[in-house]
Amino acid sequence: MTTISLIVIAITTGLLAGAIVFQSAIVAPAVFKTLGAEGARDFLRALFPRLFRFGIASGLTISVFAILLMVLDGAGRSTVLLIVAGVGIAIAQSVALKLVPAINAARDLGSDGAARFHRLHTYSVALTLIALLIALIALGAFGATTTLP
């Protein structure tokens, strides 16, 4: 079970980091170039909640399997780091998900909501970057300190 837990943590963390990078570096720019403003808006309003829910699920999965590792193998520094990372990712993505309705409402106000939209959008981007950095740091520390049995 220890090996399975290690593999699940590594894959989940890598998938989350990959999803965030793929969405920001490839999907979002392509959407804005190929779909009109309205099409891009509709597509991204469908995509972002899913991305944030995936982040929440990833954070919780990392935490659960890290706790399982701790129970099976005792609390090591990397295990505690993974639990903290998983909880941090889940919190960051939960807050970002909660911002989505406010971001959409501000965008729908047009120029009257522009300042609010930019502020809230910046918060959600920052939270997503925090989740990405936590995942990358955890993955790096985890990889540096862990060997498969």
Number of C-alpha atoms within 10 A of each C-alpha: 10 17 12 12 19 22 14 16 25 18 15 21 27 16 16 24 22 14 17 20 15 12 15 13 11 11 15 15 12 13 16 16 10 10 13 11 12 10 13 18 16 12 15 16 15 11 14 15 19 13 19 25 16 19 31 26 19 26 29 20 21 29 25 18 23 27 19 17 22 18 11 12 11 11 13 12 12 19 24 16 19 29 22 18 26 30 21 20 30 25 18 24 28 18 16 27 22 13 17 18 13 15 23 16 14 21 19 13 12 11 11 11 15 15 13 17 21 14 12 19 20 13 16 22 13 14 20 24 17 16 27 23 15 22 27 18 15 23 23 13 16 19 14 10 12 12 9 9 6
